[in-house]
């Protein structure tokens, strides 16, 4: 389990959200399934820790390898608050950067 917690602001979370879906897909699905089944929170500790570890690792990987794209996407989303469709190309670029750098669960592929 990761020793450091990660607290993101809404702008960062909105920008990186689809990267988490791509790079932490298995962890997200396991955690979501546990929530759907109303599994007791103590029984979900392992899934929760895997999801947290993946998101922290992915975030640090994005900041290390894709910072310029991440910053551009955040700025685009802030400047186009009601028209995020204008930022689709930057979002795609960020996702591609994360995949290219094999972040999160992709490192095992």
Number of C-alpha atoms within 10 A of each C-alpha: 11 13 7 9 10 13 9 11 7 10 14 17 15 13 22 22 13 16 25 23 15 18 23 23 18 16 24 21 14 17 20 14 13 17 13 9 8 10 12 10 12 8 10 16 12 15 20 20 15 20 23 20 21 24 27 20 19 23 24 16 18 23 14 10 17 19 16 13 19 22 17 16 27 22 16 20 23 14 13 13 11 9 12 14 12 15 19 14 11 19 25 15 16 26 24 15 20 23 17 12 15 16 25 27 19 16 11 7 5
